[in-house]
Amino acid sequence: MRLPEIFAVSAMAALLAGCAGYHLGPVNGTVAGEKSVEVLPFNNQTLQPRLGDAVTQALRERLQTDGTYHLATHSPGDVVVSGVITRYNREGLSYLNNDVTTTENYRVGITARVIARERATGKVLFDKNVNGYTLIHVGTDLADSERQSLPLLAEDLARNVTELLTEGVW
């Protein structure tokens, strides 16, 4: 065997060994699209407006994109997901060079109590606090910056909830 052939065979063996643990499709033991999920509107118990609608919409979009569950829109789903947004917080990360009391960048976070249960049996799949975060840069208006960051914040929370549902980490 020549050197290029030895290199090709060893490269192929290393490639196949690296993919040995890869699993195509859902990892929670279900067939993709086999079960449906219904997302009830999230209740917002914070003072920040429109959080509940943004999180509900982001979670529905994320579940559709993921494809592990079929999103139930016109009929009851096999799994029902509900949630309550319990906390919205903003913490300063960096401050202006010439004014150490004025915050320039914030880390914004939300916490939601999310419950997923099987409709048929009533069995609770998980009941957890789930967090979502994003970073915002404050320009001239903090309220406008927070409003613009709302979709990113909701998307991060939706990604974390979808991961809990699809990975079966209950």
C-alpha positions, -999 to +999 in steps of 0.1 A: +000+000+000+013+034-009+013+064+015-017+082-001-038+051+002-028+046+038-036+082+045-071+079+028-080+047+047-069+061+080-088+094+074-119+075+065-116+054+097-112+085+118-142+101+101-164+071+107-153+068+143-161+104+149-197+100+137-203+068+157-222+087+185-243+108+162-280+103+162-302+115+134-336+128+144-352+133+178-331+121+208-360+116+232-371+083+218-401+096+197-405+097+160-404+132+145-440+146+142-455+116+159-469+137+188-484+171+187-478+199+212-502+227+221-488+259+235-511+279+257-506+317+260-480+325+286-492+346+315-470+377+322-467+386+359-440+412+354-443+449+347-427+446+313-455+448+286-460+423+258-436+396+272-463+369+273-473+373+237-437+375+225-427+343+244-458+324+232-452+333+196-414+325+198-421+291+214-446+282+187-422+292+159-393+273+176-413+241+179-424+243+143-388+248+132-375+220+153-400+194+139-398+169+168-434+177+177-462+187+154-477+221+165-514+217+173-531+248+161-567+237+154-571+207+177-559+197+211-523+185+213-509+154+229-486+175+251-498+208+266-473+235+274-482+264+296-462+290+315-461+320+337-434+347+333-424+354+368-393+376+366-378+403+343-345+417+353-319+440+339-283+442+352-256+466+341-226+452+324-206+481+313-206+519+320-197+550+301-160+559+303-166+595+314-196+587+337-194+556+359-231+559+369-245+557+334-249+521+321-240+515+285-248+478+281-273+456+300-279+419+303-317+414+303-332+382+316-366+366+321-376+336+341-408+316+333-423+287+352-431+262+324-453+231+328-456+204+301-481+177+306-496+149+286-532+156+278-544+120+279-529+110+312-524+143+329-488+132+337-465+162+342-435+158+319-417+187+335-424+217+358-394+239+358-382+275+359-366+283+326-344+313+319-337+334+288-311+361+284-300+387+258-276+417+258-286+452+249-267+483+241-284+515+253-284+543+228-304+574+235-335+556+249-335+526+273-372+518+267-367+516+230-336+494+234-356+470+256-385+469+232-362+461+203-345+433+223-378+417+232-378+392+203-343+381+211-351+376+247-382+356+239-363+335+213-337+325+239-363+314+264-382+295+236-350+278+226-344+266+262-380+254+266-379+236+232-346+219+242-363+206+274-392+192+254-373+176+226-343+163+245-365+147+271-345+160+300-374+156+325 
